[in-house]
Amino acid sequence: MRYFQKLIWRFKEQNKKAKKENADEAEKPQSLSQELKKNLDAVTAEFGESCDLVVREFSFGKDGKIKAALIFLDGMANLPLINNNIIKPLMYDSRFFRTEETTGISSIGELRDRLLSVGDVKVVSTLYEVMGACLSGDAVLLVDGFCNALDVSAKGWEKRAISEPNTETVVRGPREGFTENLRTNTAMLRRKIRDPALKIRTLEIGRRTRTQVNILYMEGIANPALIQEIERRLKDISTDAILAAGYLEQYIEDAPYSVFQTIWYSERPDAIAGKLMEGRAAIIVDGTPFVLSVPMLFMENFQTAEDYIVRSYYASVIRFLRLSAFLISLFAPALYVAFSTYHQELIPTSLLFTMAASSEGVPFPAAVETAIMMFTFEILKEAGIRMPRPVGQAISIVGALVMGQSAVQAGLVGAPVVIVIAITAVSSFVSPYASDAISLLRWVLMILAASMGSFGITLGTLAILIHLTSLKSFNADYFAPFAPFRPADLKDTAVRAPLWSMRTRPRSLRPQDLKRQNFDIPFDPAAGNGGNQGEKP
Amino acid sequence: MKLEKGCISGWEFLFSVFCFMQGTMLRSGFIISVTRNDSWAMAFTGLLLALPIVGIYAALLYSFPGKSLIEIDDIIFGPVLGKAVSILYLFFFLSLCALNTRDLGDFVVGYMMPETPIAAINLLFLLVCVYAIYKNMKTLLRLSIVFCILAVGAIVFNFILILKDVQVDFLKPFFRLPPMKYVQGTVSVTAVPMGEVLAFIMLAPMLKKSQKAGKPLLFGLTSSAVFMAVVILRDIITLGPLVSVVSLASFESVRYVSLAGVLTRMESLYAVVLIILFLFKVSILLYAFVLGLSELLNLKSYLPLTLLSASLVFFYSLFVFESVMENMNWGASTAPFFSLTFEFLLPAVSLLVACLRKVNSVSEVKS
């Protein structure tokens, strides 16, 4: 018996070893051969019959002795650059060199050093790297007799110009928004923060899409543990396709089962630069004009870039307004149902009469009535997003006139319900980040109100609060300056304190460098030192 | 999932004690029915009497740092007798939990949802409590500051709005009742809201400095005594002689608020705050019970017990009283003696035995 066990164990071990060796072999990338023909065959075999692959064979040097080939993908590479800076120097300019210089090039690096007038040229030596370079828009120069190649950066595909963001418009802020191109986006952030401490780490995610993902953070401000955590989570992704930042978000978020999002996003470079300066990290995914920012706190649902541009009084009023709109859009239907079903005594008498008169003849109870209208609103909202632009008119006419007015006139729903749902709908658009969560929780609260009145709403709210407090976003407490309570961070919540009074970065993010302004200089507007200008005069 | 150690700051502990105490505000009716217009003073005398009890708790926590009540019992009384004492404590927590759930159910049925069966209310309420425990007790303790601001805000707001309806003369005559009444009032304040902080001994290991649990306990108790006095005072000077007639004095006094006919029915706000505080209190008591039970049974995690215990509390709360009158009678006469047995007698005996046997955590480590 024991012998058999031993045998099986040995067999297993051997199997494991064999598998490991196999895996090593498979992982070992195929290196380039010295023969140009072999290399070209390998590349064309990989790409198959893809018609956008361009292989330009030519010869150069004295008497055209050196054979070479240039490989690139049509549409991805910059053709004028290839013509003028790669092919021309090699084929034409090389003739003007003295003979001994051109006949014997000892290494392929020499070509790069002396002939190619392109900024970014790398030496690559495997087939995998060659393919990768082609697929990312570079041109690859293969030369006969060398077992490595040159990866010449010649990226030049069509891209959208920088334009004003559609989703977050501001009155006084900058007008540029991120684009689909990763490098343009990082450049926009570099222009906002001209500090070498702005570090960019790059990763390639997705086995087949090989999507470029960049992590941006301020060294010395952001907590190193945060960056490590982000990298760890990104490296754990083993999917074959990341097509947008939203894909990535779902793989790395802390609470996938929560209705609240725990990763913030923005289309505005100034907003993301602000987040970086607070000690957060940004994640840019190639191909998405939305940049992710982590960790996210609950209050970020209500913060906009404009809050920091306008003066603090107005900003605070607007914050307050946004919070109230959030509460209205969450609670209005539930409260209406609870009051009209269970707590009529809490409604002022004259209003109660009006409400009773208008819902007279309505065949449904308040809860059903409200549910019908809420459902209708969700349909209208979805139709408004998905429909083709030219039919927009039809939707608004049907929505506003037929659904709203006619329903009341026909006596299907009461007028108060339409008003309640209208204010709910408008309020939910005030804080776009939270609107997804709200539109789900609204139903839960409505059902609780229909069954348990205001007691149900209170308990539902408590459950939401407990849930919010239990959430974490990249080790930061989601509901942070409130629970756990951090008084110093409250300056940027329901009120937005003046910028000069925000002397520290948010403690909830655990930044490495807490100090945003120098503490030792008292703020004195009359002296005009702004409270943050370096040394004392 | 075991108890997470060292994740709660002293402040959060303090505010939790405060919220826990404020959850018993409803019970002020029992005291008012005994000591009438002098009840506000009972908050302070009750606090004075509670000080030695808190001292005992602090001493226990100081000499057994990082240990919960169940572990302390085992160390002091040995494995067998210690288990018996622990079971007594757990019975106390369970009873308190059921009593408070019942109180909440009676309150909601009486004032908010008169036609809903109490079973439905208690069920939904306990489900949210279970959810809070599932989501880790830490989160609820952290929320205590928010709840505290809500509770204090509601009290202050109501007090300001009601100022035009008060008559300070209602306080007179001062202290004319027979002395035994004051003793009864003091003892019941000590026993019913204040001594119940016993449950916090179970939570003390969550403190960052678990040895220094005494300070937040003491300050939490003091501040809640002050607010208790303020609330009772408000009720007395608003309602006058009515105060000892109505069943929920603080609820009735808030009803007087009427500002330009617009700001009325403030008691609904009060009811919401009260439900929140009740949830806080019942969750902590339920947690103390569940955690104690899991430690007693040597379980790795307390989570599987939570739903079971909640259903136990649910049925217990349904048959614990047959009517509101029985509840009132219990609160005024029996409750102080019942509670003090567990709140004072058992811990005092524990401390005494610990002193006599000269055990503390240090010698326990050596042996």
Contacts between the chains, C-beta under 8 A, distances in Angstrom:
chain1	res1	chain2	res2	distance
A	342	B	112	7.7
A	342	B	113	6.3
A	343	B	112	7.4
A	343	B	268	7.5
A	345	B	265	7.7
A	346	B	265	5.4
A	346	B	268	5.8
A	452	B	113	7.0
A	452	B	116	7.1
A	452	B	120	7.4
A	452	B	121	7.4
A	452	B	124	6.0
A	453	B	112	6.4
A	453	B	113	5.4
A	453	B	116	7.7
A	454	B	112	6.3
A	454	B	268	7.0
A	454	B	271	7.7
A	454	B	272	7.2
A	455	B	108	5.3
A	455	B	112	5.5
A	455	B	113	5.8
A	455	B	121	6.5
A	455	B	124	7.6
A	455	B	275	6.7
A	456	B	124	6.8
A	458	B	272	5.2
A	458	B	275	4.8
A	458	B	276	6.9
A	459	B	124	5.9
A	459	B	125	6.5
A	459	B	128	4.8
A	459	B	275	7.1
A	459	B	279	7.3
A	462	B	128	5.9
A	462	B	132	7.9
A	462	B	275	7.9
A	462	B	276	6.2
A	462	B	279	5.7
A	463	B	128	5.3
A	463	B	131	5.6
A	465	B	143	6.1
A	465	B	146	7.4
A	466	B	128	7.8
A	466	B	131	6.4
A	466	B	132	5.0
A	466	B	135	5.4
A	466	B	139	5.7
A	466	B	140	6.3
A	466	B	143	6.9
A	467	B	135	6.7
A	469	B	135	7.8
A	469	B	139	4.1
A	469	B	140	7.7
A	469	B	142	5.7
A	469	B	143	5.3
A	470	B	135	4.1
A	470	B	136	6.2
A	470	B	139	4.4
A	477	B	142	8.0
A	482	B	145	7.7
A	482	B	146	5.6
A	483	B	139	7.4
A	483	B	142	4.2
A	483	B	143	4.6
A	483	B	145	6.5
A	483	B	146	5.6
A	484	B	9	7.6
A	484	B	12	7.0
A	484	B	142	4.9
A	485	B	11	7.4
A	485	B	12	7.6
A	485	B	142	7.5
A	485	B	145	4.2
A	485	B	146	7.6
